[in-house]
């Protein structure tokens, strides 16, 4: 995992891409009414996420009709890399529950 991130930091002009992402962050919105999606959804959050605070995830979950919200304790933003076993188990359990 460390090697993968390091490779991105040593790729030419990576700093310009990072700056562009940070500048665009305030306007990075999803123009989609998620409440209109009829199928079940799964939100998985890390309680230590530094990009999307847990309070924001819980707020999103409270406004969605067919959502299952799961929180992984002591995890940050990269759940599938930080705790792949827990993340995969939650996804597989969710998929099994929706037939």
Secondary structure as the mmCIF struct_conf table of DSSP 4:
data_model
#
loop_
_struct_conf.conf_type_id
_struct_conf.id
_struct_conf.beg_label_comp_id
_struct_conf.beg_label_asym_id
_struct_conf.beg_label_seq_id
_struct_conf.end_label_comp_id
_struct_conf.end_label_asym_id
_struct_conf.end_label_seq_id
HELX_RH_AL_P HELX_RH_AL_P1 UNK A 2 UNK A 9
TURN_TY1_P TURN_TY1_P1 UNK A 10 UNK A 10
BEND BEND1 UNK A 11 UNK A 11
TURN_TY1_P TURN_TY1_P2 UNK A 12 UNK A 13
HELX_RH_AL_P HELX_RH_AL_P2 UNK A 14 UNK A 24
HELX_RH_3T_P HELX_RH_3T_P1 UNK A 25 UNK A 27
BEND BEND2 UNK A 32 UNK A 32
HELX_RH_3T_P HELX_RH_3T_P2 UNK A 34 UNK A 36
BEND BEND3 UNK A 39 UNK A 39
STRN STRN1 UNK A 41 UNK A 46
TURN_TY1_P TURN_TY1_P3 UNK A 47 UNK A 48
BEND BEND4 UNK A 50 UNK A 52
HELX_RH_AL_P HELX_RH_AL_P3 UNK A 54 UNK A 62
TURN_TY1_P TURN_TY1_P4 UNK A 63 UNK A 63
TURN_TY1_P TURN_TY1_P5 UNK A 65 UNK A 66
STRN STRN2 UNK A 67 UNK A 72
TURN_TY1_P TURN_TY1_P6 UNK A 73 UNK A 74
BEND BEND5 UNK A 77 UNK A 77
HELX_RH_AL_P HELX_RH_AL_P4 UNK A 79 UNK A 82
BEND BEND6 UNK A 83 UNK A 83
HELX_RH_AL_P HELX_RH_AL_P5 UNK A 84 UNK A 97
TURN_TY1_P TURN_TY1_P7 UNK A 98 UNK A 98
#
